[in-house]
């Protein structure tokens, strides 16, 4: 199940996680973000128990978006041990995201 990250829980749930975390920086009005939603949902199910997959709304949590220099959405960032392990901007294939998560496991 995909998580909803916020400014309040980001440091604990993402940076403090004991496994890789894929964060989808998105906005509700963003067309390409809507295209990514089913891919992110599928990855959340597929990696349940192995990695954490979730989303953060850049409009509601602009401080986190600014912290990581997110200028375009969707931006997908994979964190491992609190550090950025992979960053992709724009619509991504499920295969490329799976490869990034697998490399971080």
TASULVEN-V916828 format. One record per residue. N is the residue number from 1. RES is the residue in one small letter. PSI is psi as a letter, one per 20 degrees, with the letter a starting at -180 (none if undefined). OMEGA is omega in whole degrees, 0 to 359 (999 if undefined). NEAR is the number of other C-alpha atoms within 10 Angstrom. Layout:
# TASULVEN-V916828
N|RES|PSI|OMEGA|NEAR  N|RES|PSI|OMEGA|NEAR
This chain:
# TASULVEN-V916828
1|x|p|182|16  2|x|q|180|18  3|x|q|172|15  4|x|o|179|15  5|x|q|178|22  6|x|r|176|18  7|x|h|183|16  8|x|h|186|10  9|x|i|187|12  10|x|g|184|17  11|x|g|181|14  12|x|g|188|12  13|x|h|182|18  14|x|f|184|24  15|x|h|182|18  16|x|j|184|15  17|x|q|180|17  18|x|j|177|14  19|x|r|181|18  20|x|q|180|27  21|x|p|175|27  22|x|p|181|29  23|x|p|177|24  24|x|o|175|26  25|x|o|187|25  26|x|r|170|25  27|x|q|184|18  28|x|h|183|10  29|x|i|188|9  30|x|o|180|11  31|x|g|179|12  32|x|h|177|15  33|x|h|179|20  34|x|h|177|15  35|x|h|181|13  36|x|h|187|19  37|x|g|180|15  38|x|h|179|12  39|x|g|180|16  40|x|g|177|24  41|x|g|182|16  42|x|g|179|15  43|x|h|179|23  44|x|g|179|20  45|x|g|185|14  46|x|h|185|14  47|x|j|180|17  48|x|p|181|13  49|x|i|181|10  50|x|h|180|15  51|x|r|177|22  52|x|p|178|25  53|x|p|180|27  54|x|a|184|21  55|x|q|171|20  56|x|p|181|21  57|x|o|184|18  58|x|h|179|22  59|x|h|182|13  60|x|i|184|12  61|x|l|186|16  62|x|h|179|14  63|x|h|180|13  64|x|g|177|20  65|x|g|180|21  66|x|h|181|11  67|x|h|183|8  68|x|j|174|10  69|x|k|180|10  70|x|o|181|18  71|x|h|181|12  72|x|q|176|11  73|x|q|358|20  74|x|q|169|25  75|x|p|180|20  76|x|p|183|24  77|x|p|177|22  78|x|p|179|24  79|x|q|173|23  80|x|p|183|22  81|x|k|176|15  82|x|j|181|18  83|x|q|177|13  84|x|p|179|15  85|x|h|182|17  86|x|q|178|16  87|x|p|180|14  88|x|p|182|16  89|x|p|179|15  90|x|a|182|13  91|x|p|182|16  92|x|q|175|17  93|x|q|177|10  94|x|h|182|14  95|x|g|182|11  96|x|h|178|11  97|x|h|177|21  98|x|g|180|14  99|x|g|180|10  100|x|g|180|18  101|x|g|180|24  102|x|h|180|13  103|x|h|183|11  104|x|i|182|17  105|x|none|999|10
